[in-house]
Amino acid sequence: MSTHHKNQFPILDWDQAYDNRGYVPNVEDLIANLPIEAAEYRSKTISKLDVPYGPSERMVYDIFLPESVPKGLVVFVHGGYWHRTSKSVWSHLAEGAVNRGWAVCMPSYELCPDVTINEITQMIGQAINQVAKEIEGPIILSGHSAGGHLVCEMMSEGSPLEESVRSRLQKVVSISGLSDLRPLLNTKMNEILGLDLISASTASPALKRPYENIPLVAWVGGAELSEFLRQNALIANIWYGLGVKVTIVEEPDKNHFNVVDGLRDPNSPLIDTLLAI
């Protein structure tokens, strides 16, 4: 009888384990290009920009609209480890869903360390509750990286979504999402995030009970850091065991920054998966 051993050695450098910018080649050029592509897309599409949903400057969202009556609402929540970027860097990612006849909302939110991750979760709920009153029909949530975490929070116990909004929720697509925040306690970045064991645990969707009737897609790039592959598999595994219909996708060769590119293309596998309800 042969036994198969697979050793997983302890992570010694947690900063490196979560450093997407340090891992992807030519990342600075890629990041510098995003606001340019976003502005170009805003200039050629039907939109309502900077709609306030709360009292502060960053509590605003953009809505991108198709030429006909929207089939429903897609919300895309940006990433940046809860302390970087804004909606206006990612506008072009609305293109695929808008071309398929959906309205797309992109909210900005206050950033750490000015607020906590839990407060950001409440803000995203507030934005979705408000935009849901403007756009009728089914609702699909998607988010990238920290945004993937935030949309999973919307479909788990303690969600800030109003019942009338949650009943319209057809699917959540977490792209390279973080579902267990406890490992971040080991990073220098936690000086900005300000997590402790209790707040990291209570802000981790993988440690919560999800709403069973909402399907989850856990999507990640095959060329991402191993911690992102693990985090993606983790929430899929745990929530499947709690009765959620789960689809798990590792898109070959995609890194943390180009894994979202499919959102631009109305015929991509990512858009097909996102909009299939």
C-alpha positions as MATLAB code, in Angstrom:
seq = 'MSTHHKNQFPILDWDQAYDNRGYVPNVEDLIANLPIEAAEYRSKTISKLDVPYGPSERMVYDIFLPESVPKGLVVFVHGGYWHRTSKSVWSHLAEGAVNRGWAVCMPSYELCPDVTINEITQMIGQAINQVAKEIEGPIILSGHSAGGHLVCEMMSEGSPLEESVRSRLQKVVSISGLSDLRPLLNTKMNEILGLDLISASTASPALKRPYENIPLVAWVGGAELSEFLRQNALIANIWYGLGVKVTIVEEPDKNHFNVVDGLRDPNSPLIDTLLAI';
ca = [
       0.000    0.000    0.000;
       1.447    3.389   -0.963;
       0.617    6.606    0.802;
       0.720    9.969   -0.929;
       2.229   12.859    1.016;
       1.843   16.479    0.081;
       3.822   18.815    2.288;
       2.598   22.376    2.627;
       5.265   24.389    4.339;
       4.428   27.356    6.580;
       4.408   30.751    4.885;
       7.422   32.688    6.139;
       6.864   35.965    4.279;
       3.213   36.977    4.548;
       3.782   40.343    2.850;
       5.075   38.552   -0.221;
       2.224   36.023   -0.079;
      -0.295   38.857   -0.565;
       1.777   41.248   -2.704;
       0.037   41.191   -6.097;
       1.863   44.278   -7.325;
       5.220   42.697   -6.585;
       4.257   39.446   -8.304;
       2.918   40.608  -11.680;
       5.473   41.755  -14.288;
       5.066   45.293  -15.807;
       2.373   45.969  -13.234;
       3.016   49.720  -13.021;
       2.297   50.197  -16.762;
      -0.827   48.106  -16.421;
      -2.084   50.132  -13.454;
      -1.182   53.480  -15.060;
      -3.285   52.560  -18.093;
      -6.489   51.745  -16.188;
      -7.746   55.325  -15.539;
      -7.118   56.190  -19.208;
      -9.183   53.245  -20.457;
     -11.860   54.034  -17.852;
     -12.136   57.704  -18.904;
     -12.324   56.692  -22.562;
     -15.207   54.337  -21.816;
     -17.060   56.984  -19.775;
     -16.792   59.418  -22.690;
     -18.630   57.109  -25.099;
     -21.378   55.546  -22.995;
     -24.725   56.550  -21.460;
     -24.033   57.170  -17.792;
     -25.024   58.899  -14.571;
     -21.824   59.810  -12.747;
     -21.075   60.572   -9.093;
     -24.555   59.856   -7.746;
     -24.335   60.367   -3.951;
     -25.512   57.541   -1.694;
     -24.124   58.905    1.592;
     -22.710   62.043    3.215;
     -19.022   61.802    2.268;
     -17.146   62.640   -0.921;
     -16.340   59.011   -1.732;
     -19.870   57.729   -1.085;
     -20.878   58.048   -4.733;
     -21.501   55.657   -7.596;
     -21.618   55.659  -11.382;
     -24.328   53.929  -13.420;
     -23.678   52.833  -17.005;
     -26.761   52.173  -19.086;
     -27.598   50.178  -22.213;
     -29.535   51.839  -25.034;
     -32.731   49.915  -24.233;
     -34.529   49.285  -20.932;
     -32.026   47.398  -18.727;
     -32.527   43.636  -18.293;
     -31.451   44.142  -14.687;
     -28.642   45.502  -12.549;
     -25.022   44.377  -12.236;
     -23.007   45.951   -9.401;
     -19.210   45.828   -9.655;
     -17.198   46.595   -6.502;
     -13.554   47.535   -7.058;
     -10.575   46.192   -5.128;
      -7.373   47.739   -3.822;
      -7.095   46.020   -0.423;
      -9.777   48.348    1.033;
      -7.275   51.241    0.979;
      -6.631   52.052   -2.702;
      -8.264   53.103   -5.998;
     -11.828   54.206   -6.746;
     -14.704   53.451   -9.101;
     -13.313   55.795  -11.771;
     -10.287   53.554  -12.385;
     -12.479   50.634  -13.490;
     -15.362   52.118  -15.553;
     -14.376   50.200  -18.703;
     -15.163   46.909  -16.940;
     -18.866   47.790  -17.319;
     -18.632   47.354  -21.087;
     -19.417   43.644  -21.429;
     -22.582   43.658  -19.309;
     -23.821   46.982  -20.767;
     -23.405   45.554  -24.279;
     -25.529   42.609  -23.194;
     -28.333   44.960  -22.101;
     -27.675   45.324  -18.357;
     -27.233   48.460  -16.259;
     -23.933   48.462  -14.344;
     -23.369   50.337  -11.082;
     -19.856   50.976   -9.744;
     -19.635   52.424   -6.237;
     -16.687   54.103   -4.561;
     -16.335   53.861   -0.790;
     -14.323   55.362    2.039;
     -10.928   53.720    2.478;
      -8.917   52.324    5.381;
      -7.471   53.634    7.683;
     -10.161   56.375    7.741;
     -12.818   53.687    8.201;
     -12.878   49.990    9.115;
     -13.536   47.117    6.709;
     -16.847   46.545    8.491;
     -17.842   50.165    7.814;
     -16.933   49.710    4.133;
     -19.219   46.645    4.037;
     -22.079   48.790    5.382;
     -21.390   51.458    2.723;
     -21.532   48.944   -0.128;
     -24.864   47.719    1.241;
     -26.122   51.310    1.349;
     -25.064   51.913   -2.275;
     -26.740   48.717   -3.503;
     -29.943   49.407   -1.541;
     -30.155   52.838   -3.161;
     -29.318   51.916   -6.771;
     -31.754   48.977   -6.575;
     -34.553   51.565   -6.279;
     -33.403   53.179   -9.553;
     -32.983   50.044  -11.681;
     -35.622   47.319  -11.825;
     -35.201   43.597  -12.381;
     -32.748   40.947  -11.219;
     -29.536   41.945   -9.419;
     -26.099   40.365   -9.875;
     -23.135   41.364   -7.709;
     -19.510   41.093   -8.750;
     -16.320   42.354   -7.184;
     -12.577   42.019   -7.622;
     -10.091   41.245   -4.828;
     -11.254   43.293   -1.792;
     -14.410   43.868   -3.870;
     -14.863   40.086   -4.074;
     -14.803   40.020   -0.286;
     -17.369   42.842   -0.109;
     -19.881   41.183   -2.467;
     -19.624   37.883   -0.540;
     -20.457   39.874    2.599;
     -23.706   40.918    0.878;
     -24.906   37.292    0.665;
     -23.940   36.214    4.167;
     -25.551   36.487    7.586;
     -25.646   40.075    8.830;
     -25.735   41.431    5.252;
     -26.605   45.146    5.087;
     -28.928   44.517    2.125;
     -32.611   45.239    2.629;
     -34.860   42.189    2.308;
     -36.522   43.600   -0.849;
     -33.082   43.921   -2.486;
     -31.824   40.541   -1.310;
     -34.878   38.831   -2.767;
     -33.830   40.145   -6.222;
     -30.256   38.889   -5.872;
     -29.641   36.198   -8.510;
     -25.906   35.569   -8.188;
     -22.650   36.724   -6.602;
     -19.402   36.526   -8.587;
     -16.274   36.956   -6.475;
     -13.201   37.495   -8.683;
      -9.918   36.827   -6.831;
     -11.795   37.531   -3.628;
     -10.507   37.354   -0.075;
     -12.796   35.300    2.122;
     -10.736   34.759    5.302;
      -9.056   37.957    6.509;
      -7.144   36.410    9.416;
      -3.909   35.811    7.415;
      -3.733   39.585    6.777;
      -2.970   40.040   10.490;
       0.516   38.820    9.581;
       1.128   41.545    6.963;
       2.572   45.064    7.249;
      -0.541   46.205    5.375;
      -2.503   45.537    8.574;
      -1.061   48.805    9.936;
      -3.483   50.420    7.438;
      -6.336   47.903    7.797;
      -6.273   47.910   11.608;
      -7.619   44.378   12.006;
      -7.350   42.283   15.149;
      -8.353   38.635   15.498;
     -11.957   39.486   16.389;
     -12.540   42.070   13.628;
     -10.725   39.904   11.033;
     -12.934   36.947   11.974;
     -16.202   38.896   11.984;
     -15.327   40.412    8.576;
     -14.559   37.020    6.956;
     -17.358   35.674    4.737;
     -15.829   32.170    4.878;
     -16.579   32.129    8.611;
     -20.238   33.148    8.177;
     -23.419   31.410    7.177;
     -24.383   32.328    3.600;
     -27.910   32.699    2.209;
     -28.371   29.332    0.533;
     -30.615   30.365   -2.351;
     -28.017   32.674   -3.980;
     -25.454   30.944   -6.244;
     -21.784   31.860   -5.803;
     -19.133   31.917   -8.531;
     -15.588   31.891   -7.122;
     -13.361   32.967  -10.032;
      -9.570   33.360   -9.907;
      -6.652   33.599  -12.334;
      -4.605   30.420  -12.709;
      -1.390   32.507  -12.596;
      -2.240   34.266   -9.317;
      -0.402   34.039   -6.012;
      -1.049   30.719   -4.266;
      -2.840   32.473   -1.381;
      -5.453   33.821   -3.823;
      -5.962   30.362   -5.316;
      -6.342   28.993   -1.785;
      -8.731   31.759   -0.670;
     -10.873   31.217   -3.785;
     -11.088   27.462   -3.183;
     -11.709   28.027    0.529;
     -15.003   29.929    0.298;
     -16.252   27.631   -2.459;
     -15.503   24.599   -0.306;
     -17.015   25.934    2.918;
     -20.140   27.471    1.379;
     -20.805   24.373   -0.730;
     -20.887   22.486    2.558;
     -23.496   24.978    3.805;
     -25.864   24.390    0.885;
     -24.813   27.061   -1.628;
     -24.703   26.256   -5.344;
     -21.045   26.991   -6.082;
     -19.107   27.295   -9.342;
     -15.333   27.475   -9.005;
     -13.204   28.672  -11.936;
      -9.431   29.011  -12.250;
      -8.984   30.894  -15.533;
      -5.740   29.679  -17.123;
      -2.767   32.090  -17.369;
      -4.596   35.070  -15.857;
      -2.896   37.142  -13.163;
      -4.496   39.277  -10.462;
      -4.818   42.325  -12.708;
      -5.881   40.891  -16.071;
      -8.311   38.326  -14.582;
     -11.024   41.036  -14.787;
     -10.438   41.764  -18.496;
     -13.260   39.410  -19.491;
     -15.751   41.892  -17.999;
     -15.071   44.161  -20.999;
     -15.953   41.531  -23.587;
     -19.663   40.740  -24.052;
     -18.744   37.273  -25.370;
     -16.175   36.250  -22.743;
     -16.608   33.184  -20.525;
     -16.597   35.553  -17.517;
     -19.525   37.622  -18.845;
     -21.391   34.466  -19.926;
     -20.999   33.086  -16.384;
     -21.847   36.420  -14.736;
     -25.086   36.969  -16.664;
     -26.410   33.383  -16.828;
     -29.408   33.375  -14.487;
];
